Amino acid sequence: MAQTTVKSTNQVSPEGKPIFPKENYKFMLIGIIVIIIGFLLMTGGDSPDPNTFKASDVYSFRRITLAPIVIVLGLLIEVYAIMRRPKANA
């Protein structure tokens, strides 16, 4: 009989341990949530009349300044979550 092997889709290292500790995944989830909030801050700006244009609605502080800063903050949280090393048990 031939032995068959099944590949697992879990993110584990060859030793069978998870790639990241549980805390890193928590930071990754927080980073994704912050990025989504940034994109939600960027939405809007539509007008009920397509023939009128209000620059204050489209080019507001929230859409032009705040939303990109929140998105970059979320990306920095993601980088931290990936690069963070677990504390060694003493």
Biopython code that builds the backbone (N, CA, C, O; Angstrom):
import numpy as np
from Bio.PDB.StructureBuilder import StructureBuilder

atoms = [
    (1, "MET", "N", (0.828, -1.182, 0.000)),
    (1, "MET", "CA", (0.000, 0.000, 0.000)),
    (1, "MET", "C", (0.871, 1.243, 0.000)),
    (1, "MET", "O", (1.874, 1.310, 0.710)),
    (2, "ALA", "N", (0.487, 2.212, -0.790)),
    (2, "ALA", "CA", (1.214, 3.477, -0.835)),
    (2, "ALA", "C", (0.621, 4.425, 0.205)),
    (2, "ALA", "O", (-0.593, 4.500, 0.395)),
    (3, "GLN", "N", (1.504, 5.128, 0.855)),
    (3, "GLN", "CA", (1.059, 6.075, 1.873)),
    (3, "GLN", "C", (0.816, 7.429, 1.218)),
    (3, "GLN", "O", (1.661, 7.926, 0.475)),
    (4, "THR", "N", (-0.342, 8.023, 1.496)),
    (4, "THR", "CA", (-0.661, 9.331, 0.930)),
    (4, "THR", "C", (-0.523, 10.389, 2.013)),
    (4, "THR", "O", (-0.800, 10.144, 3.188)),
    (5, "THR", "N", (-0.091, 11.557, 1.595)),
    (5, "THR", "CA", (0.029, 12.669, 2.525)),
    (5, "THR", "C", (-0.909, 13.773, 2.095)),
    (5, "THR", "O", (-1.129, 14.000, 0.906)),
    (6, "VAL", "N", (-1.449, 14.446, 3.069)),
    (6, "VAL", "CA", (-2.378, 15.541, 2.815)),
    (6, "VAL", "C", (-1.720, 16.817, 3.280)),
    (6, "VAL", "O", (-1.235, 16.903, 4.409)),
    (7, "LYS", "N", (-1.703, 17.809, 2.408)),
    (7, "LYS", "CA", (-1.132, 19.097, 2.785)),
    (7, "LYS", "C", (-2.145, 19.890, 3.585)),
    (7, "LYS", "O", (-3.322, 19.955, 3.230)),
    (8, "SER", "N", (-1.684, 20.485, 4.654)),
    (8, "SER", "CA", (-2.541, 21.314, 5.491)),
    (8, "SER", "C", (-2.469, 22.749, 5.018)),
    (8, "SER", "O", (-1.418, 23.201, 4.564)),
    (9, "THR", "N", (-3.579, 23.476, 5.120)),
    (9, "THR", "CA", (-3.590, 24.877, 4.729)),
    (9, "THR", "C", (-3.295, 25.797, 5.899)),
    (9, "THR", "O", (-3.289, 27.017, 5.730)),
    (10, "ASN", "N", (-3.048, 25.244, 7.091)),
    (10, "ASN", "CA", (-2.720, 26.075, 8.248)),
    (10, "ASN", "C", (-1.339, 26.668, 8.081)),
    (10, "ASN", "O", (-0.487, 26.097, 7.399)),
    (11, "GLN", "N", (-1.118, 27.802, 8.694)),
    (11, "GLN", "CA", (0.183, 28.447, 8.625)),
    (11, "GLN", "C", (1.047, 27.913, 9.749)),
    (11, "GLN", "O", (1.044, 28.442, 10.860)),
    (12, "VAL", "N", (1.778, 26.872, 9.450)),
    (12, "VAL", "CA", (2.657, 26.286, 10.446)),
    (12, "VAL", "C", (4.049, 26.131, 9.849)),
    (12, "VAL", "O", (4.214, 26.004, 8.636)),
    (13, "SER", "N", (5.038, 26.146, 10.725)),
    (13, "SER", "CA", (6.405, 25.939, 10.286)),
    (13, "SER", "C", (6.644, 24.441, 10.120)),
    (13, "SER", "O", (5.811, 23.636, 10.538)),
    (14, "PRO", "N", (7.760, 24.057, 9.522)),
    (14, "PRO", "CA", (8.032, 22.632, 9.340)),
    (14, "PRO", "C", (8.080, 21.851, 10.658)),
    (14, "PRO", "O", (7.861, 20.640, 10.661)),
    (15, "GLU", "N", (8.362, 22.524, 11.766)),
    (15, "GLU", "CA", (8.402, 21.846, 13.054)),
    (15, "GLU", "C", (7.010, 21.623, 13.628)),
    (15, "GLU", "O", (6.872, 20.943, 14.644)),
    (16, "GLY", "N", (5.980, 22.177, 13.005)),
    (16, "GLY", "CA", (4.622, 22.010, 13.486)),
    (16, "GLY", "C", (4.145, 23.131, 14.383)),
    (16, "GLY", "O", (3.027, 23.071, 14.896)),
    (17, "LYS", "N", (4.964, 24.156, 14.588)),
    (17, "LYS", "CA", (4.563, 25.291, 15.421)),
    (17, "LYS", "C", (3.962, 26.378, 14.524)),
    (17, "LYS", "O", (4.320, 26.471, 13.351)),
    (18, "PRO", "N", (3.057, 27.195, 15.058)),
    (18, "PRO", "CA", (2.534, 28.313, 14.267)),
    (18, "PRO", "C", (3.656, 29.289, 13.892)),
    (18, "PRO", "O", (4.647, 29.419, 14.611)),
    (19, "ILE", "N", (3.483, 29.962, 12.765)),
    (19, "ILE", "CA", (4.497, 30.906, 12.306)),
    (19, "ILE", "C", (4.615, 32.081, 13.269)),
    (19, "ILE", "O", (5.723, 32.493, 13.615)),
    (20, "PHE", "N", (3.490, 32.616, 13.698)),
    (20, "PHE", "CA", (3.483, 33.748, 14.618)),
    (20, "PHE", "C", (2.799, 33.345, 15.911)),
    (20, "PHE", "O", (1.931, 32.473, 15.918)),
    (21, "PRO", "N", (3.193, 33.983, 17.006)),
    (21, "PRO", "CA", (2.451, 33.755, 18.253)),
    (21, "PRO", "C", (1.061, 34.385, 18.184)),
    (21, "PRO", "O", (0.769, 35.172, 17.284)),
    (22, "LYS", "N", (0.223, 34.035, 19.131)),
    (22, "LYS", "CA", (-1.157, 34.513, 19.159)),
    (22, "LYS", "C", (-1.228, 36.030, 19.241)),
    (22, "LYS", "O", (-2.115, 36.637, 18.639)),
    (23, "GLU", "N", (-0.307, 36.656, 19.977)),
    (23, "GLU", "CA", (-0.320, 38.114, 20.121)),
    (23, "GLU", "C", (-0.086, 38.812, 18.780)),
    (23, "GLU", "O", (-0.665, 39.866, 18.519)),
    (24, "ASN", "N", (0.759, 38.227, 17.932)),
    (24, "ASN", "CA", (1.022, 38.835, 16.630)),
    (24, "ASN", "C", (-0.243, 38.856, 15.771)),
    (24, "ASN", "O", (-0.515, 39.832, 15.073)),
    (25, "TYR", "N", (-1.007, 37.773, 15.832)),
    (25, "TYR", "CA", (-2.258, 37.733, 15.069)),
    (25, "TYR", "C", (-3.247, 38.770, 15.589)),
    (25, "TYR", "O", (-4.022, 39.324, 14.809)),
    (26, "LYS", "N", (-3.235, 39.040, 16.879)),
    (26, "LYS", "CA", (-4.104, 40.080, 17.434)),
    (26, "LYS", "C", (-3.711, 41.446, 16.872)),
    (26, "LYS", "O", (-4.574, 42.240, 16.499)),
    (27, "PHE", "N", (-2.394, 41.718, 16.813)),
    (27, "PHE", "CA", (-1.942, 42.984, 16.240)),
    (27, "PHE", "C", (-2.299, 43.070, 14.757)),
    (27, "PHE", "O", (-2.658, 44.142, 14.270)),
    (28, "MET", "N", (-2.204, 41.964, 14.045)),
    (28, "MET", "CA", (-2.568, 41.968, 12.622)),
    (28, "MET", "C", (-4.046, 42.299, 12.439)),
    (28, "MET", "O", (-4.407, 43.060, 11.541)),
    (29, "LEU", "N", (-4.891, 41.735, 13.278)),
    (29, "LEU", "CA", (-6.321, 42.022, 13.196)),
    (29, "LEU", "C", (-6.606, 43.489, 13.510)),
    (29, "LEU", "O", (-7.432, 44.120, 12.851)),
    (30, "ILE", "N", (-5.927, 44.022, 14.508)),
    (30, "ILE", "CA", (-6.088, 45.439, 14.850)),
    (30, "ILE", "C", (-5.652, 46.314, 13.670)),
    (30, "ILE", "O", (-6.323, 47.294, 13.346)),
    (31, "GLY", "N", (-4.535, 45.966, 13.030)),
    (31, "GLY", "CA", (-4.053, 46.729, 11.881)),
    (31, "GLY", "C", (-5.039, 46.712, 10.728)),
    (31, "GLY", "O", (-5.257, 47.738, 10.084)),
    (32, "ILE", "N", (-5.636, 45.558, 10.462)),
    (32, "ILE", "CA", (-6.625, 45.464, 9.381)),
    (32, "ILE", "C", (-7.844, 46.321, 9.701)),
    (32, "ILE", "O", (-8.382, 46.992, 8.820)),
    (33, "ILE", "N", (-8.278, 46.299, 10.944)),
    (33, "ILE", "CA", (-9.431, 47.113, 11.341)),
    (33, "ILE", "C", (-9.128, 48.602, 11.179)),
    (33, "ILE", "O", (-9.984, 49.358, 10.720)),
    (34, "VAL", "N", (-7.918, 49.033, 11.550)),
    (34, "VAL", "CA", (-7.530, 50.440, 11.407)),
    (34, "VAL", "C", (-7.489, 50.823, 9.920)),
    (34, "VAL", "O", (-7.921, 51.917, 9.557)),
    (35, "ILE", "N", (-6.983, 49.947, 9.068)),
    (35, "ILE", "CA", (-6.951, 50.230, 7.627)),
    (35, "ILE", "C", (-8.363, 50.364, 7.075)),
    (35, "ILE", "O", (-8.633, 51.266, 6.282)),
    (36, "ILE", "N", (-9.260, 49.486, 7.482)),
    (36, "ILE", "CA", (-10.652, 49.561, 7.020)),
    (36, "ILE", "C", (-11.297, 50.868, 7.479)),
    (36, "ILE", "O", (-12.038, 51.493, 6.721)),
    (37, "ILE", "N", (-11.020, 51.281, 8.714)),
    (37, "ILE", "CA", (-11.550, 52.562, 9.209)),
    (37, "ILE", "C", (-11.034, 53.710, 8.350)),
    (37, "ILE", "O", (-11.786, 54.635, 8.042)),
    (38, "GLY", "N", (-9.760, 53.662, 7.960)),
    (38, "GLY", "CA", (-9.197, 54.695, 7.101)),
    (38, "GLY", "C", (-9.901, 54.772, 5.761)),
    (38, "GLY", "O", (-10.181, 55.865, 5.267)),
    (39, "PHE", "N", (-10.189, 53.622, 5.167)),
    (39, "PHE", "CA", (-10.900, 53.636, 3.890)),
    (39, "PHE", "C", (-12.343, 54.107, 4.055)),
    (39, "PHE", "O", (-12.884, 54.769, 3.169)),
    (40, "LEU", "N", (-12.961, 53.774, 5.170)),
    (40, "LEU", "CA", (-14.328, 54.269, 5.408)),
    (40, "LEU", "C", (-14.343, 55.783, 5.593)),
    (40, "LEU", "O", (-15.293, 56.449, 5.182)),
    (41, "LEU", "N", (-13.287, 56.332, 6.213)),
    (41, "LEU", "CA", (-13.199, 57.787, 6.345)),
    (41, "LEU", "C", (-13.053, 58.469, 4.988)),
    (41, "LEU", "O", (-13.423, 59.633, 4.833)),
    (42, "MET", "N", (-12.519, 57.755, 4.017)),
    (42, "MET", "CA", (-12.282, 58.331, 2.697)),
    (42, "MET", "C", (-13.529, 58.312, 1.814)),
    (42, "MET", "O", (-13.561, 58.991, 0.787)),
    (43, "THR", "N", (-14.544, 57.556, 2.188)),
    (43, "THR", "CA", (-15.729, 57.435, 1.337)),
    (43, "THR", "C", (-16.604, 58.682, 1.423)),
    (43, "THR", "O", (-16.448, 59.510, 2.320)),
    (44, "GLY", "N", (-17.514, 58.794, 0.482)),
    (44, "GLY", "CA", (-18.475, 59.889, 0.474)),
    (44, "GLY", "C", (-18.111, 60.950, -0.539)),
    (44, "GLY", "O", (-17.293, 60.721, -1.431)),
    (45, "GLY", "N", (-18.717, 62.102, -0.398)),
    (45, "GLY", "CA", (-18.433, 63.214, -1.293)),
    (45, "GLY", "C", (-19.347, 63.281, -2.492)),
    (45, "GLY", "O", (-19.132, 64.096, -3.390)),
    (46, "ASP", "N", (-20.381, 62.426, -2.524)),
    (46, "ASP", "CA", (-21.275, 62.481, -3.667)),
    (46, "ASP", "C", (-22.268, 63.621, -3.509)),
    (46, "ASP", "O", (-22.522, 64.096, -2.402)),
    (47, "SER", "N", (-22.819, 64.045, -4.618)),
    (47, "SER", "CA", (-23.742, 65.169, -4.624)),
    (47, "SER", "C", (-25.087, 64.695, -5.169)),
    (47, "SER", "O", (-25.120, 63.876, -6.088)),
    (48, "PRO", "N", (-26.190, 65.190, -4.625)),
    (48, "PRO", "CA", (-27.493, 64.789, -5.178)),
    (48, "PRO", "C", (-27.697, 65.300, -6.604)),
    (48, "PRO", "O", (-28.433, 64.692, -7.380)),
    (49, "ASP", "N", (-27.057, 66.402, -6.947)),
    (49, "ASP", "CA", (-27.154, 66.958, -8.299)),
    (49, "ASP", "C", (-25.822, 66.743, -9.003)),
    (49, "ASP", "O", (-24.818, 67.315, -8.578)),
    (50, "PRO", "N", (-25.772, 65.939, -10.067)),
    (50, "PRO", "CA", (-24.502, 65.669, -10.741)),
    (50, "PRO", "C", (-23.932, 66.878, -11.491)),
    (50, "PRO", "O", (-22.780, 66.844, -11.922)),
    (51, "ASN", "N", (-24.725, 67.946, -11.652)),
    (51, "ASN", "CA", (-24.246, 69.132, -12.363)),
    (51, "ASN", "C", (-23.549, 70.122, -11.446)),
    (51, "ASN", "O", (-22.974, 71.101, -11.922)),
    (52, "THR", "N", (-23.588, 69.890, -10.146)),
    (52, "THR", "CA", (-22.918, 70.796, -9.217)),
    (52, "THR", "C", (-21.718, 70.094, -8.590)),
    (52, "THR", "O", (-21.709, 68.878, -8.397)),
    (53, "PHE", "N", (-20.722, 70.891, -8.284)),
    (53, "PHE", "CA", (-19.496, 70.371, -7.689)),
    (53, "PHE", "C", (-19.167, 71.195, -6.458)),
    (53, "PHE", "O", (-18.994, 72.410, -6.549)),
    (54, "LYS", "N", (-19.081, 70.543, -5.311)),
    (54, "LYS", "CA", (-18.702, 71.220, -4.078)),
    (54, "LYS", "C", (-17.311, 70.739, -3.694)),
    (54, "LYS", "O", (-17.131, 69.601, -3.260)),
    (55, "ALA", "N", (-16.359, 71.594, -3.855)),
    (55, "ALA", "CA", (-14.979, 71.227, -3.540)),
    (55, "ALA", "C", (-14.787, 70.951, -2.058)),
    (55, "ALA", "O", (-13.941, 70.141, -1.680)),
    (56, "SER", "N", (-15.570, 71.618, -1.218)),
    (56, "SER", "CA", (-15.432, 71.407, 0.224)),
    (56, "SER", "C", (-15.858, 69.989, 0.632)),
    (56, "SER", "O", (-15.359, 69.458, 1.624)),
    (57, "ASP", "N", (-16.772, 69.377, -0.120)),
    (57, "ASP", "CA", (-17.182, 68.003, 0.180)),
    (57, "ASP", "C", (-16.124, 66.997, -0.265)),
    (57, "ASP", "O", (-15.834, 66.038, 0.450)),
    (58, "VAL", "N", (-15.562, 67.213, -1.417)),
    (58, "VAL", "CA", (-14.590, 66.260, -1.967)),
    (58, "VAL", "C", (-13.230, 66.424, -1.308)),
    (58, "VAL", "O", (-12.587, 65.437, -0.952)),
    (59, "TYR", "N", (-12.795, 67.653, -1.146)),
    (59, "TYR", "CA", (-11.453, 67.917, -0.628)),
    (59, "TYR", "C", (-11.496, 68.336, 0.844)),
    (59, "TYR", "O", (-10.879, 69.330, 1.226)),
    (60, "SER", "N", (-12.205, 67.597, 1.644)),
    (60, "SER", "CA", (-12.299, 67.923, 3.066)),
    (60, "SER", "C", (-11.080, 67.378, 3.807)),
    (60, "SER", "O", (-10.363, 66.515, 3.301)),
    (61, "PHE", "N", (-10.861, 67.894, 5.005)),
    (61, "PHE", "CA", (-9.745, 67.446, 5.848)),
    (61, "PHE", "C", (-9.827, 65.948, 6.105)),
    (61, "PHE", "O", (-8.809, 65.255, 6.106)),
    (62, "ARG", "N", (-11.029, 65.456, 6.319)),
    (62, "ARG", "CA", (-11.212, 64.038, 6.646)),
    (62, "ARG", "C", (-10.752, 63.138, 5.502)),
    (62, "ARG", "O", (-10.105, 62.118, 5.742)),
    (63, "ARG", "N", (-11.080, 63.504, 4.261)),
    (63, "ARG", "CA", (-10.753, 62.648, 3.115)),
    (63, "ARG", "C", (-9.326, 62.829, 2.621)),
    (63, "ARG", "O", (-8.712, 61.868, 2.158)),
    (64, "ILE", "N", (-8.799, 64.014, 2.708)),
    (64, "ILE", "CA", (-7.492, 64.294, 2.126)),
    (64, "ILE", "C", (-6.359, 64.105, 3.131)),
    (64, "ILE", "O", (-5.257, 63.723, 2.737)),
    (65, "THR", "N", (-6.593, 64.356, 4.393)),
    (65, "THR", "CA", (-5.516, 64.299, 5.386)),
    (65, "THR", "C", (-5.708, 63.167, 6.390)),
    (65, "THR", "O", (-4.818, 62.334, 6.564)),
    (66, "LEU", "N", (-6.844, 63.132, 7.039)),
    (66, "LEU", "CA", (-7.056, 62.184, 8.131)),
    (66, "LEU", "C", (-7.073, 60.733, 7.645)),
    (66, "LEU", "O", (-6.402, 59.885, 8.232)),
    (67, "ALA", "N", (-7.819, 60.436, 6.595)),
    (67, "ALA", "CA", (-7.942, 59.056, 6.116)),
    (67, "ALA", "C", (-6.599, 58.458, 5.691)),
    (67, "ALA", "O", (-6.307, 57.330, 6.088)),
    (68, "PRO", "N", (-5.764, 59.152, 4.906)),
    (68, "PRO", "CA", (-4.459, 58.563, 4.572)),
    (68, "PRO", "C", (-3.561, 58.345, 5.790)),
    (68, "PRO", "O", (-2.809, 57.372, 5.842)),
    (69, "ILE", "N", (-3.638, 59.247, 6.765)),
    (69, "ILE", "CA", (-2.829, 59.065, 7.975)),
    (69, "ILE", "C", (-3.284, 57.820, 8.732)),
    (69, "ILE", "O", (-2.454, 57.063, 9.235)),
    (70, "VAL", "N", (-4.587, 57.604, 8.816)),
    (70, "VAL", "CA", (-5.114, 56.422, 9.507)),
    (70, "VAL", "C", (-4.711, 55.151, 8.760)),
    (70, "VAL", "O", (-4.375, 54.150, 9.393)),
    (71, "ILE", "N", (-4.738, 55.172, 7.432)),
    (71, "ILE", "CA", (-4.346, 54.000, 6.640)),
    (71, "ILE", "C", (-2.868, 53.687, 6.843)),
    (71, "ILE", "O", (-2.504, 52.526, 7.026)),
    (72, "VAL", "N", (-2.020, 54.699, 6.813)),
    (72, "VAL", "CA", (-0.584, 54.476, 7.030)),
    (72, "VAL", "C", (-0.339, 53.963, 8.445)),
    (72, "VAL", "O", (0.523, 53.108, 8.648)),
    (73, "LEU", "N", (-1.077, 54.465, 9.417)),
    (73, "LEU", "CA", (-0.962, 53.964, 10.784)),
    (73, "LEU", "C", (-1.323, 52.477, 10.843)),
    (73, "LEU", "O", (-0.647, 51.703, 11.521)),
    (74, "GLY", "N", (-2.376, 52.078, 10.142)),
    (74, "GLY", "CA", (-2.752, 50.669, 10.083)),
    (74, "GLY", "C", (-1.675, 49.813, 9.437)),
    (74, "GLY", "O", (-1.416, 48.695, 9.881)),
    (75, "LEU", "N", (-1.042, 50.337, 8.385)),
    (75, "LEU", "CA", (0.045, 49.601, 7.741)),
    (75, "LEU", "C", (1.252, 49.472, 8.664)),
    (75, "LEU", "O", (1.918, 48.437, 8.670)),
    (76, "LEU", "N", (1.535, 50.502, 9.433)),
    (76, "LEU", "CA", (2.641, 50.420, 10.393)),
    (76, "LEU", "C", (2.344, 49.393, 11.483)),
    (76, "LEU", "O", (3.249, 48.697, 11.942)),
    (77, "ILE", "N", (1.090, 49.295, 11.897)),
    (77, "ILE", "CA", (0.708, 48.276, 12.879)),
    (77, "ILE", "C", (0.925, 46.883, 12.275)),
    (77, "ILE", "O", (1.376, 45.972, 12.969)),
    (78, "GLU", "N", (0.608, 46.719, 11.001)),
    (78, "GLU", "CA", (0.822, 45.435, 10.330)),
    (78, "GLU", "C", (2.307, 45.077, 10.285)),
    (78, "GLU", "O", (2.679, 43.931, 10.534)),
    (79, "VAL", "N", (3.146, 46.051, 9.969)),
    (79, "VAL", "CA", (4.594, 45.797, 9.933)),
    (79, "VAL", "C", (5.086, 45.410, 11.321)),
    (79, "VAL", "O", (5.889, 44.488, 11.464)),
    (80, "TYR", "N", (4.608, 46.109, 12.338)),
    (80, "TYR", "CA", (4.991, 45.776, 13.709)),
    (80, "TYR", "C", (4.541, 44.361, 14.062)),
    (80, "TYR", "O", (5.285, 43.616, 14.701)),
    (81, "ALA", "N", (3.343, 43.988, 13.654)),
    (81, "ALA", "CA", (2.827, 42.658, 13.971)),
    (81, "ALA", "C", (3.663, 41.564, 13.316)),
    (81, "ALA", "O", (3.847, 40.493, 13.895)),
    (82, "ILE", "N", (4.163, 41.824, 12.127)),
    (82, "ILE", "CA", (4.979, 40.837, 11.429)),
    (82, "ILE", "C", (6.381, 40.765, 12.023)),
    (82, "ILE", "O", (6.939, 39.677, 12.164)),
    (83, "MET", "N", (6.947, 41.903, 12.368)),
    (83, "MET", "CA", (8.338, 41.946, 12.830)),
    (83, "MET", "C", (8.492, 41.669, 14.325)),
    (83, "MET", "O", (9.603, 41.399, 14.779)),
    (84, "ARG", "N", (7.431, 41.726, 15.085)),
    (84, "ARG", "CA", (7.492, 41.554, 16.542)),
    (84, "ARG", "C", (7.936, 40.150, 16.898)),
    (84, "ARG", "O", (7.420, 39.166, 16.368)),
    (85, "ARG", "N", (8.887, 40.070, 17.794)),
    (85, "ARG", "CA", (9.356, 38.770, 18.279)),
    (85, "ARG", "C", (8.745, 38.496, 19.648)),
    (85, "ARG", "O", (8.573, 39.414, 20.450)),
    (86, "PRO", "N", (8.422, 37.250, 19.910)),
    (86, "PRO", "CA", (7.870, 36.952, 21.245)),
    (86, "PRO", "C", (8.956, 37.064, 22.302)),
    (86, "PRO", "O", (10.134, 36.823, 22.040)),
    (87, "LYS", "N", (8.534, 37.431, 23.491)),
    (87, "LYS", "CA", (9.478, 37.559, 24.594)),
    (87, "LYS", "C", (9.923, 36.169, 25.037)),
    (87, "LYS", "O", (9.110, 35.251, 25.143)),
    (88, "ALA", "N", (11.215, 36.028, 25.292)),
    (88, "ALA", "CA", (11.754, 34.744, 25.722)),
    (88, "ALA", "C", (11.368, 34.481, 27.172)),
    (88, "ALA", "O", (11.423, 35.385, 28.006)),
    (89, "ASN", "N", (10.988, 33.275, 27.465)),
    (89, "ASN", "CA", (10.642, 32.919, 28.841)),
    (89, "ASN", "C", (11.908, 32.763, 29.655)),
    (89, "ASN", "O", (12.791, 31.985, 29.295)),
    (90, "ALA", "N", (12.001, 33.501, 30.755)),
    (90, "ALA", "CA", (13.210, 33.455, 31.563)),
    (90, "ALA", "C", (13.090, 32.471, 32.704)),
    (90, "ALA", "O", (14.029, 32.312, 33.483)),
]
sb = StructureBuilder()
sb.init_structure("model")
sb.init_model(0)
sb.init_chain("A")
sb.init_seg("    ")
for serial, (resi, resn, name, xyz) in enumerate(atoms, 1):
    if name == "N":
        sb.init_residue(resn, " ", resi, " ")
    sb.init_atom(name, np.array(xyz, "f"), 0.0, 1.0, " ", f" {name:<3s}", serial, name[0])
structure = sb.get_structure()
